[in-house]
Amino acid sequence: MRRLFLAVLVAACASPFCAAAQSATAASATAASAAAPARVVVQVSEADPARWNLVLNNVKNLQDDLGANNVTIEIVAYGPGIGMLKLEAPTSSRVTDAAKAGVLIQACENTMRNQKLVRADMHPNVSYVPAGVTQIVKRQQEGWAYLRP
């Protein structure tokens, strides 16, 4: 009797109805993930203006390729990389453009404290996180893609 039950169960799951249900479930999952915006956290820990320009180019390309409404981007700067977020930094106008395009640009408060920087020294479009490295780790744990150009 048990073998007969298992045989009927296996046959039922191999039926077109069961296959259609499995296909619909897979299609539903694919549609849900396609509807969710991509999330990308970008690390910048170098003071090189060329590196910052590369980061800003990558961010703009992501928005252009995926659509600005289809991607959430955070740039997290710490260590020597924080220098490019100062008011007088050579990348200041590009940081403004990125912020206007919806990119969240974050400065590490640990680095600021160590470098004796205050918020008045920084670009007006910068937001702040207590620890840049911790912010990146949290985002990765939440499933964000990680980019370090």
C-alpha positions as CSV (number, residue, x, y, z in Angstrom):
1,M,0.0,0.0,0.0
2,R,2.8,2.4,0.9
3,R,4.5,1.7,-2.5
4,L,1.3,2.4,-4.3
5,F,0.9,5.7,-2.5
6,L,4.5,6.8,-3.3
7,A,4.0,5.8,-7.0
8,V,0.8,7.9,-7.2
9,L,2.6,10.8,-5.5
10,V,5.5,10.7,-7.9
11,A,3.2,10.4,-10.9
12,A,1.2,13.4,-9.7
13,C,4.3,15.6,-9.3
14,A,5.4,14.6,-12.7
15,S,2.0,15.7,-14.2
16,P,1.7,18.8,-16.3
17,F,-0.4,20.5,-13.5
18,C,2.4,20.1,-11.0
19,A,5.0,21.2,-13.5
20,A,2.9,24.3,-14.4
21,A,2.6,25.2,-10.7
22,Q,6.4,24.9,-10.3
23,S,7.0,27.0,-13.4
24,A,4.6,29.7,-12.2
25,T,6.3,29.8,-8.8
26,A,9.7,30.2,-10.5
27,A,8.4,32.9,-12.8
28,S,6.9,34.7,-9.8
29,A,10.2,34.6,-8.0
30,T,12.1,35.9,-11.0
31,A,9.6,38.7,-11.5
32,A,9.9,39.7,-7.9
33,S,13.7,39.8,-8.0
34,A,13.6,41.7,-11.3
35,A,11.3,44.4,-9.8
36,A,13.6,44.9,-6.8
37,P,16.2,47.6,-7.4
38,A,19.9,46.5,-7.4
39,R,21.8,47.7,-4.3
40,V,25.5,48.6,-4.6
41,V,27.9,49.8,-1.9
42,V,31.1,51.3,-3.2
43,Q,34.3,51.5,-1.1
44,V,36.7,54.4,-1.5
45,S,39.7,54.4,0.8
46,E,42.3,56.0,-1.4
47,A,43.1,59.7,-1.9
48,D,43.8,59.5,-5.6
49,P,41.6,61.8,-7.7
50,A,41.9,59.4,-10.6
51,R,40.4,56.6,-8.4
52,W,37.6,58.9,-7.3
53,N,36.8,59.8,-10.9
54,L,36.8,56.0,-11.7
55,V,34.3,55.5,-8.9
56,L,32.1,58.3,-10.0
57,N,32.2,57.0,-13.6
58,N,31.3,53.5,-12.4
59,V,28.4,54.9,-10.5
60,K,27.1,56.9,-13.4
61,N,27.5,53.9,-15.7
62,L,25.5,51.8,-13.3
63,Q,22.7,54.3,-13.3
64,D,22.8,54.7,-17.0
65,D,22.8,51.0,-17.7
66,L,20.3,49.8,-15.1
67,G,18.2,53.0,-14.9
68,A,18.6,55.4,-12.0
69,N,15.3,54.2,-10.5
70,N,16.5,50.5,-10.7
71,V,19.7,50.9,-8.6
72,T,20.4,52.2,-5.1
73,I,24.1,53.2,-4.7
74,E,26.0,54.2,-1.6
75,I,29.6,55.4,-1.7
76,V,31.4,55.0,1.6
77,A,34.7,56.9,2.0
78,Y,37.1,56.3,4.8
79,G,40.8,56.5,5.5
80,P,42.7,58.5,2.9
81,G,39.7,58.4,0.6
82,I,37.8,60.9,2.7
83,G,40.0,63.7,1.4
84,M,38.0,63.7,-1.9
85,L,34.9,64.7,0.1
86,K,36.4,67.9,1.4
87,L,35.0,71.2,0.2
88,E,38.1,72.1,-1.9
89,A,38.6,68.6,-3.3
90,P,39.2,68.4,-7.1
91,T,36.2,66.0,-7.4
92,S,33.8,68.4,-5.7
93,S,31.6,69.2,-8.7
94,R,31.4,65.5,-9.6
95,V,30.4,64.6,-6.1
96,T,27.6,67.2,-6.4
97,D,26.4,65.7,-9.6
98,A,26.4,62.2,-8.1
99,A,24.4,63.4,-5.1
100,K,21.9,65.1,-7.4
101,A,21.5,61.8,-9.3
102,G,20.5,60.1,-6.1
103,V,23.8,58.6,-5.0
104,L,24.3,58.5,-1.2
105,I,27.8,59.6,-0.4
106,Q,29.0,58.8,3.1
107,A,32.0,59.8,5.1
108,C,33.4,57.8,8.0
109,E,33.3,59.7,11.3
110,N,36.1,57.7,12.7
111,T,38.4,58.9,9.9
112,M,37.2,62.4,10.3
113,R,38.0,62.4,14.0
114,N,41.4,60.9,13.3
115,Q,42.2,63.5,10.7
116,K,40.7,66.3,12.8
117,L,38.0,67.1,10.3
118,V,34.7,68.5,11.1
119,R,31.5,68.6,9.1
120,A,32.1,72.2,8.0
121,D,35.3,71.0,6.2
122,M,33.2,68.6,4.1
123,H,31.2,68.7,0.9
124,P,27.6,69.8,1.7
125,N,26.1,66.7,0.0
126,V,27.9,64.2,2.3
127,S,26.2,62.2,4.9
128,Y,28.0,60.5,7.8
129,V,28.4,57.0,9.2
130,P,30.1,56.2,12.5
131,A,32.5,53.7,10.9
132,G,32.9,53.2,7.1
133,V,34.2,49.7,7.3
134,T,31.3,48.7,9.5
135,Q,28.8,50.3,7.1
136,I,30.2,48.3,4.2
137,V,30.0,45.0,6.2
138,K,26.4,45.7,7.2
139,R,25.4,46.4,3.6
140,Q,27.1,43.2,2.4
141,Q,25.2,41.2,5.2
142,E,22.0,42.8,3.9
143,G,22.7,41.4,0.4
144,W,24.2,44.5,-1.3
145,A,26.7,44.1,-4.1
146,Y,30.2,45.3,-3.2
147,L,32.3,47.4,-5.5
148,R,35.8,48.6,-5.0
149,P,37.2,50.1,-8.2
